[in-house]
Amino acid sequence: MVLLPSKIEQVQSALPPVPVFSEPEPQEPRGEPRKINYSVLSVELASTIITTPILSQMIHVSAVLLFALAASAIAFHAWNQIHTFPKRKKEHSRRLERFRGERENYLRRRRRHEQEASTLRSPERVASYQHNLLLQILSQTVPHDGNGSNAVEGPSERRFGNCLQQCFPGKIQTGLRVQNPSYDQGYHYTPDFAYIDQQLNLYIDIEIDEPYSRSGQAIHFIGLGKQQARDDHFKSRGWVVVRFSEEQVVRYPKSCCKSVAEVVAKVTGNTSILGRFANVSDVPPVRRWTQEEAQQMAVRGYRDTYLDLLRMDLR
């Protein structure tokens, strides 16, 4: 089980900011001029025919006179359209030519922006952006509060610890103390193992989960509140939490180390660490257990089925 702080999770999908292209697109001039707009003239003439008798009765003026005046106005409008057509056509052509130039410049600027955005979102730029962002986040990681913890070492920890030391020389520490915020200064959490990259300020809490204690009490089961609180506390300090079952580290220690390397590669984006595990198989998954299942395993003495292998190695 791999638990990442939320800020580190967000780095995985973070993209470099791209400036927004907000320039409005030029609009083509509307309404190409015509010598005579027959549609308008038809509407005007129809309106005159309909309204002249009504208006004549309202103002007591001869309908013939009113119609003659309206017809004169329509005729003048038609003459004016014909007379001003060359000027209107020239003005429209000038606006159309200006529009074409503006649109060409607009399209050129938009293509340049798209090219710049594509460059900013290239795999190399994205990787560089995410790496720099990760360094900023890791610089805020709160390290352990001290050393010299007297936590009891479990039977499976010694051999797995040797494997971790061999696979990650100089980066595995034990006996660290991390203050528990729910208690006073006298009570600390102790990671089973801590992978620490001082250069990157990357801290990984590596835990070994047994299904039950020596006394047969169910532990590390799904929904265990104090374990959730512990994991949340480590994540709040910027630590990554990796949990293996005890059976996994006993049966497949090298594969568990490969899983740690995969976590490092995922977080940092540097896959070179995986080179030394090219011939190591993936760790077989183990389903997390409920409290009832852990109690049943205690009754059956399930831990002995794999701890016997460890005891044979120690002989």
C-alpha positions in Angstrom: 0.0 0.0 0.0 1.5 3.3 -1.1 0.2 6.6 0.4 1.4 9.9 -1.1 0.9 13.3 0.4 -1.7 15.2 -1.6 0.8 17.8 -2.8 3.1 15.1 -4.2 0.1 13.5 -5.9 -0.8 16.7 -7.6 2.7 17.0 -9.0 2.1 13.9 -11.1 -0.6 15.7 -13.2 0.7 19.3 -12.9 1.2 21.2 -16.2 3.2 24.4 -16.9 0.9 27.4 -17.0 0.1 28.6 -20.6 -0.8 32.3 -21.2 -4.4 32.6 -22.4 -4.9 34.0 -25.9 -7.7 36.4 -25.4 -7.4 38.6 -28.5 -10.8 38.8 -30.2 -11.0 37.6 -33.8 -11.7 40.4 -36.3 -15.2 40.4 -37.8 -15.8 40.6 -41.5 -17.7 43.7 -42.7 -21.4 42.9 -43.2 -23.8 44.1 -45.9 -22.1 44.3 -49.3 -23.6 47.5 -50.9 -26.0 47.3 -53.8 -27.2 50.1 -56.1 -30.8 49.7 -55.1 -32.1 47.5 -52.3 -35.3 46.3 -53.9 -36.3 44.5 -50.7 -36.3 47.7 -48.7 -38.1 49.6 -51.5 -40.8 46.9 -51.7 -41.4 47.1 -47.9 -41.5 50.9 -48.0 -44.0 50.8 -50.9 -46.2 48.2 -49.3 -46.2 50.2 -46.1 -47.2 53.4 -47.9 -50.1 51.7 -49.7 -51.4 50.3 -46.4 -50.9 53.3 -44.2 -51.9 56.2 -46.6 -55.7 55.8 -46.3 -55.6 55.4 -42.6 -53.3 58.5 -42.2 -55.5 60.5 -44.6 -58.6 60.0 -42.4 -56.7 60.8 -39.2 -55.2 64.1 -40.4 -58.0 65.0 -43.0 -55.6 65.3 -45.9 -56.2 64.0 -49.4 -55.0 60.4 -49.7 -53.7 61.2 -53.2 -51.5 63.9 -51.9 -50.1 61.8 -49.1 -49.4 59.0 -51.5 -47.7 61.4 -53.9 -45.5 62.7 -51.1 -44.6 59.2 -49.9 -43.9 58.0 -53.4 -41.6 61.0 -53.9 -39.7 60.1 -50.7 -39.3 56.5 -51.9 -38.1 57.8 -55.3 -35.6 60.1 -53.6 -34.4 57.2 -51.5 -33.9 55.1 -54.6 -32.1 57.9 -56.4 -29.8 58.4 -53.4 -28.9 54.7 -53.3 -27.9 54.9 -57.0 -26.0 58.2 -56.5 -24.0 57.1 -53.5 -23.4 53.5 -54.6 -19.8 54.1 -55.9 -18.8 55.8 -52.6 -20.4 53.0 -50.5 -18.8 50.3 -52.6 -15.4 51.9 -52.3 -15.8 52.3 -48.5 -16.9 48.7 -48.2 -13.9 47.5 -50.3 -11.6 49.5 -48.1 -13.1 48.0 -44.9 -12.9 44.5 -46.4 -9.2 45.0 -47.3 -8.5 46.2 -43.8 -10.3 43.2 -42.3 -8.3 40.8 -44.4 -5.0 42.3 -43.2 -6.2 42.3 -39.6 -7.3 38.7 -39.8 -4.1 37.6 -41.3 -2.2 39.3 -38.5 -4.6 37.8 -36.0 -4.1 34.3 -37.4 -0.3 34.8 -37.4 -0.4 35.8 -33.7 -2.7 32.9 -32.8 -0.5 30.4 -34.5 2.6 31.8 -32.7 0.7 31.5 -29.4 -0.3 27.9 -30.2 3.3 27.0 -31.0 4.5 28.6 -27.8 1.8 26.7 -25.8 2.9 23.5 -27.5 6.5 24.1 -26.6 5.5 24.8 -23.0 3.6 21.5 -22.9 6.3 19.4 -24.5 7.3 16.2 -22.5 10.6 17.8 -21.7 9.1 21.1 -20.4 6.4 19.2 -18.4 9.0 16.9 -16.8 11.2 19.9 -16.0 8.3 21.8 -14.5 7.1 18.9 -12.4 10.6 18.3 -11.2 11.1 21.9 -10.1 7.6 21.8 -8.4 8.5 18.6 -6.7 11.7 20.1 -5.3 9.7 23.0 -3.9 7.3 20.6 -2.2 10.0 18.3 -0.9 11.9 21.3 0.6 8.9 21.7 2.9 9.1 18.1 4.2 9.4 17.9 8.0 12.1 15.4 8.9 12.1 13.1 12.0 12.4 14.7 15.4 15.3 12.6 16.7 17.1 9.2 16.9 17.5 6.5 19.5 14.0 5.1 19.6 13.7 2.0 21.8 10.8 0.5 19.7 10.9 -3.3 19.7 12.2 -4.9 16.5 9.9 -7.5 15.0 11.3 -10.9 13.9 10.9 -10.1 10.2 12.6 -6.7 10.3 16.3 -7.7 10.6 16.5 -9.7 7.4 14.4 -7.2 5.4 16.5 -4.4 6.8 19.6 -6.0 5.5 18.0 -6.3 2.1 17.0 -2.6 2.1 20.5 -1.6 3.1 22.0 -3.6 0.2 19.6 -2.2 -2.3 19.7 1.4 -1.1 23.1 1.9 0.5 23.3 5.0 2.7 19.6 5.8 2.4 18.0 3.5 5.0 17.7 4.5 8.6 16.1 2.9 11.7 15.4 4.0 15.2 14.0 7.4 14.3 11.5 9.2 16.4 8.6 11.2 15.0 6.6 13.1 17.5 2.9 12.0 17.9 0.8 15.2 18.0 -1.8 13.5 20.2 0.6 13.0 23.1 3.3 14.9 25.0 6.9 14.9 24.1 7.4 11.5 25.7 5.6 9.5 23.0 6.9 9.1 19.5 6.1 7.2 16.3 9.0 5.0 15.1 9.1 4.0 11.4 10.1 0.4 10.9 12.5 1.8 8.2 13.0 5.2 6.7 14.2 5.7 3.2 15.8 9.2 3.2 17.3 11.0 0.2 19.1 14.0 1.8 19.7 15.7 -1.5 16.1 15.7 -2.5 14.7 15.8 1.1 12.6 12.8 0.2 11.4 10.8 3.2 9.6 7.4 2.9 8.2 5.6 5.9 8.4 1.8 5.2 6.2 -0.3 7.4 5.8 -4.0 8.0 2.2 -5.0 8.9 1.5 -8.1 10.9 -2.1 -9.4 11.0 -1.9 -10.0 14.8 0.5 -9.4 17.7 2.4 -12.0 19.8 -0.6 -12.1 22.2 -3.0 -12.8 19.4 -4.6 -9.4 19.2 -5.7 -8.3 15.7 -3.6 -5.4 14.3 -3.1 -3.4 11.1 -6.6 -4.3 9.9 -8.8 -2.3 7.6 -10.5 0.6 9.4 -8.0 0.7 12.3 -8.3 4.3 13.4 -4.9 4.8 15.1 -3.2 3.5 12.0 -5.1 5.9 9.8 -4.2 8.7 12.1 -0.5 7.7 12.0 -0.4 7.6 8.2 -2.2 10.9 8.0 0.4 12.5 10.4 3.3 11.3 8.3 1.7 12.5 5.1 1.0 15.9 6.7 4.8 16.2 7.3 5.4 15.4 3.6 6.4 11.8 4.1 5.4 9.0 1.7 4.1 5.9 3.5 4.7 2.4 2.1 3.2 -0.6 3.8 4.0 -4.2 3.2 2.5 -7.2 4.9 4.8 -9.2 7.0 4.4 -12.2 4.7 5.5 -10.2 1.7 8.8 -9.0 3.3 9.6 -12.6 4.6 8.8 -14.4 1.3 9.8 -11.7 -1.2 12.2 -9.2 0.4 14.0 -8.3 -2.9 10.6 -7.8 -4.6 9.5 -5.5 -1.8 12.7 -3.5 -2.3 11.8 -3.2 -6.0 8.4 -1.8 -4.9 10.2 0.9 -2.9 12.4 1.7 -5.9 9.2 2.0 -8.0 7.8 4.5 -5.5 11.0 6.6 -5.6 10.9 6.5 -9.4 7.2 7.5 -9.5 7.7 10.4 -7.1 11.0 11.8 -8.5 10.4 10.9 -12.2 13.9 9.3 -12.2 13.6 5.7 -13.4 17.4 4.9 -13.3 16.9 3.5 -9.8 14.9 0.6 -11.3 17.9 -0.6 -13.3 19.2 -2.8 -10.5 15.9 -4.5 -10.3 15.6 -5.5 -13.9 15.6 -9.2 -13.1 13.5 -9.0 -9.9 9.9 -10.0 -10.1 7.1 -7.8 -8.8 5.9 -8.5 -5.3 2.8 -10.7 -5.3 -0.1 -8.7 -3.8 -1.6 -9.6 -0.4 -5.2 -8.6 0.3 -5.6 -6.4 3.3 -7.5 -8.1 6.2 -10.4 -7.2 8.3 -10.3 -7.4 12.1 -12.3 -10.6 12.0 -10.0 -12.1 9.5 -6.9 -11.2 11.6 -8.5 -12.9 14.6 -9.1 -16.0 12.5 -5.5 -16.0 11.4 -4.4 -15.7 15.0 -6.4 -18.8 15.9 -4.9 -20.7 13.0 -1.4 -19.5 13.8 -1.1 -18.2 10.2 2.1 -16.2 10.8 4.0 -19.4 11.6 3.5 -20.6 8.0 5.9 -18.0 6.7 8.0 -17.2 9.9 9.2 -20.8 9.9 11.0 -19.9 6.7 12.7 -17.0 8.4 13.7 -19.2 11.4 15.2 -21.7 9.0 17.3 -19.0 7.4 18.5 -17.7 10.7 19.8 -21.2 11.6 
